[in-house]
């Protein structure tokens, strides 16, 4: 089988990534009717997010290790099939416990795709054009998430919240088989022939678990990678709670209906996400041409600007200014999407890319959005105010992210000058 041209492969993987995030964000779009139907507290709603994250980040290290050693096509296809089945079954869940289990299944399937597919794309394009292509791939995050909010809320209003999961999961069953049309590139195929080519999976004679542990421990030798991921953890802490509770915040604080909240939040997400991801990718590439620290500089600038925007989005009482601040915060959150993932891939040797991506997924979710949505739900129950809950958590997360990425940018700038 002849491999598809890189552009076709990128389009196929980006399209699948879109449904990846569509499936993920259907749940936040239907929290209000789901809460009423199953008679759940805000803490229980937060636990549904935790269940997904447990399935997602706990299995990511295994897929990352396998993704650097085994054919990637079958691993990715299996992941798409599993997450689609989990999404469809979520619509049939008879109660809270079964819904928890199905959300774990969705997370498990998405872990395979999220860990392995970025390295595939990195092998399709040389470093000079890689960041823009990776930005295109991750543009599916806002588009898919927006469709999840919009389709989920619309389906919930007209046909009930269960129908949203059924329609969101069904296309993935076909896409899993469509992956058979792709043929993966050789690992490191697009790297310059400058002597940096190395075996993708060096053998160490240890058992599988010990070998996997050693593979991940080698990431400690790359301090820039560690700083990128540390800042990403703080950003994901804030972004996870932002995405999960955003539509519900609009309903409670500003009087939106469920349909209006899904439409506004989803519409703002798709517009800001597309423009910010592409603009951030282009700006970071331009900065990188001037200095090797360009990607990190874009991360730092966007993170610093996110702090006041996030604070205003949830502190302002007037609906109009709050909407403007919310859109600005979304734009700034998505601005570094391409370069942060490019840095994750390029701050380690190409033979460690799946492990690097999987370790990043594990860290940002274990320390970030695994517990931030539930923390907000717990604080909301305790304070009796969702507004107070988000103001206690989200601005702090963005501030920590800004400090860490500014440190990374300063470190790379000093090295570039030297």
GIBELVEN-V154330 format. One record per backbone hydrogen bond with DSSP energy under -1.0 kcal/mol. CO is the residue of the C=O (numbers start at 1). NH is the residue of the N-H. Records with the same first field share a line. If there is no record, write none. Layout:
CO=NH ; NH
//
This chain:
5=9
6=10
7=11
8=12
9=13
10=14
11=15
12=16
13=17
14=18
15=19
16=20
17=21
18=22
19=23
20=24
21=25
25=29
27=30
30=34
31=35
32=36
33=37
34=38
35=40
41=45
42=46
43=47
44=48
46=50
47=51
48=52
49=53
50=54
51=55
52=56
53=57
54=58
59=63
60=64
61=65
62=66
63=67
66=69 ; 70
72=76
73=77
74=78
75=79
76=80
77=81
78=82
79=83
80=84
81=85
82=86
83=87
84=88
85=89
86=90
89=92
95=99
96=100
97=101
98=102
99=103
100=104
101=105
102=106
103=107
104=108
105=109
106=110
107=111
109=113
110=114
111=115
112=116
113=117
116=120
117=121
118=122
119=123
121=124
126=129 ; 130
129=133
130=134
131=135
132=136
133=137
134=138
137=140
138=141
139=143
140=144
141=145
142=146
143=147
144=148
145=149
146=150
147=151
148=152
149=153
150=154
151=155
152=156
153=157
154=158
155=159
162=166
163=167
164=168
165=169
166=170
170=173
171=175
172=176
174=178
175=179
177=180
178=181
179=182
186=189
188=191
192=194
207=211
208=212
209=213
210=214
211=215
212=216
213=217
214=218
216=219
217=220
218=221
219=222
222=226
223=227
224=228
225=229
226=230
227=231
228=232
229=233
230=234
231=235
232=236
233=237
234=238
235=239
236=240
237=241
238=242
239=243
240=244
241=245
242=246
245=249
246=250
247=251
248=252
249=253
250=254 ; 256
257=261
258=262
259=263
260=264
261=265
262=266
263=267
264=268
265=269
266=270
267=271
268=272
269=273
270=274
271=275
272=276
273=277
274=278
275=279
276=280
277=281
278=282
279=283
280=284
281=285
282=286
283=287
284=288
285=289
287=291
291=294
293=297
294=298
295=299
296=300
297=301
298=302
299=303
300=304
301=305
302=306
305=309
306=310
307=311
308=312
309=313
310=314
311=315
312=316
318=322
319=323
320=324
321=325
322=326
323=327
324=328
325=329
326=330
327=331
328=332
329=333
330=334
331=335
334=337
336=340
337=341
338=342
339=343
340=344
341=345
342=346
343=347
349=352
350=353
352=356
353=357
354=358
355=359
356=360
357=361
358=362
359=363
360=364
361=365
362=366
363=367
364=369
365=370
371=375
372=376
373=377
374=378
375=379
376=380
377=381
378=382
379=383
380=384
385=389
386=390
387=391
388=392
390=394
393=397
394=398
395=399
396=400
397=401
398=402
399=403
400=404
401=405
402=406
403=407
404=408
405=409
406=410
407=411
408=412
409=413
410=414
411=415
412=416
413=417
414=418
//
